[in-house]
Amino acid sequence: MDAPIRLVVTTGDPRGIGPEVTRTALERVDRTGVEVQVLGAPLDGTPADHLETLGPFDGSEPSAGHVSRSAIEQAVDRIVRGEADALVTGPIHKPALRAAGVLEPGHTELLQRLTGAPRVGMLMAAESTRLGGALRVLLATTHLPLREVPERLTTALLESQIELLDDALRSWWGMERPRLALCAFNPHASDGGLFGDEEARVMAPAVAATRARGVAVEGPLPADTVFSRAIAGRFDAVVAPYHDVGMAAFKTASFGGGVNVTLGLPFPRTSPDHGTAFDIAGTGTADASSMLEALELAIRLARSRPPA
């Protein structure tokens, strides 16, 4: 008999909908051959006294950040020590993490530091969308002010992210030769330089270099068509040059059913594609669909985990 898949789940900010959607999703997911460990706020809505090992939590923003931070750190430690196989994280509140002394802007960067991973990638994955087909979008740059993106969007970065995505789709998704697209930075892919030069100066060289190393990637392709082409089945995934060009398309097509996957870690990590939703926390109205998808994908990736 195969060994069970061991998931560790962090419920995120205790003031948000994380505990609620975790409870609902765990009730719905097929847990055959799966063991689950939960770190964070109680799933039954009872007082959070047992959070002392993570906090303690007194309702304030700094204490909420400390609880979130401690849960993530303990979860990673369990996986590194061989006590779990994959991580599913509930939504955190970035200002609370900052108030708790975390300098990284989000889960992706924090997990990179905790694991020492040399490179990571933020992949938004929906195996089906409102339009039918799958959509997978890797954000080459993540939580940056838009004015900083041109400086950070280098050929070397794009090469690294394209190859990271290609490797993940081969290793974790089992694709023999993933078909990738690089989304352009400027309108209409700059129309031959009329609206900028990033396509010719930065992006085309990255495509040429990775193609020469065996990656099936095309581009840069205009943002107004590349995502629909991916959903139609022309590409298995798209590399987006900055956060909102990728996220706007992704959430329009798949909000509530998408999953955030961190590539480059030594273990699978998934998360729902929504935030803490403080305004509806505790009302019993939160949609657990994305957390359910995150659990299911983490189980799938853990089962296909490449040999160490």
MOJOJO-V184791 format. One record per residue. N is the residue number from 1. RES is the residue in one letter. SS is DSSP state (H for helix, E for strand, C for the rest). Layout:
n=(N N)
res=(RES RES)
ss=(SS SS)
//
This chain:
n=(1 2 3 4 5 6 7 8 9 10 11 12 13 14 15 16 17 18 19 20 21 22 23 24 25 26 27 28 29 30 31 32 33 34 35 36 37 38 39 40 41 42 43 44 45 46 47 48 49 50 51 52 53 54 55 56 57 58 59 60 61 62 63 64 65 66 67 68 69 70 71 72 73 74 75 76 77 78 79 80 81 82 83 84 85 86 87 88 89 90 91 92 93 94 95 96 97 98 99 100 101 102 103 104 105 106 107 108 109 110 111 112 113 114 115 116 117 118 119 120 121 122 123 124 125 126 127 128 129 130 131 132 133 134 135 136 137 138 139 140 141 142 143 144 145 146 147 148 149 150 151 152 153 154 155 156 157 158 159 160 161 162 163 164 165 166 167 168 169 170 171 172 173 174 175 176 177 178 179 180 181 182 183 184 185 186 187 188 189 190 191 192 193 194 195 196 197 198 199 200 201 202 203 204 205 206 207 208 209 210 211 212 213 214 215 216 217 218 219 220 221 222 223 224 225 226 227 228 229 230 231 232 233 234 235 236 237 238 239 240 241 242 243 244 245 246 247 248 249 250 251 252 253 254 255 256 257 258 259 260 261 262 263 264 265 266 267 268 269 270 271 272 273 274 275 276 277 278 279 280 281 282 283 284 285 286 287 288 289 290 291 292 293 294 295 296 297 298 299 300 301 302 303 304 305 306 307 308)
res=(M D A P I R L V V T T G D P R G I G P E V T R T A L E R V D R T G V E V Q V L G A P L D G T P A D H L E T L G P F D G S E P S A G H V S R S A I E Q A V D R I V R G E A D A L V T G P I H K P A L R A A G V L E P G H T E L L Q R L T G A P R V G M L M A A E S T R L G G A L R V L L A T T H L P L R E V P E R L T T A L L E S Q I E L L D D A L R S W W G M E R P R L A L C A F N P H A S D G G L F G D E E A R V M A P A V A A T R A R G V A V E G P L P A D T V F S R A I A G R F D A V V A P Y H D V G M A A F K T A S F G G G V N V T L G L P F P R T S P D H G T A F D I A G T G T A D A S S M L E A L E L A I R L A R S R P P A)
ss=(C C C C E E E E E E C C C C C C C H H H H H H H H H H H C C C C C E E E E E E C C C C C C C C C H H H H H C C C C C C C H H H H H H H H H H H H H H H H H H H H C C C C C E E E E C C C C H H H H H H C C C C C C C H H H H H H H H H C C C C C E E E E E E C C C C C C C C E E E E E C C C C C C H H H H H H H C C H H H H H H H H H H H H H H H H H C C C C C C C E E E E E C C C H H H H H C C C C C C H H H H H H H H H H H H H H H C C C E E E E E E C H H H H H H H H H C C C C C E E E E C C H H H H H H H H H H H H C C C C E E E E E C C C C E E E E E C C C C C H H H C C C C C C C C H H H H H H H H H H H H H H H C C C C C)
//
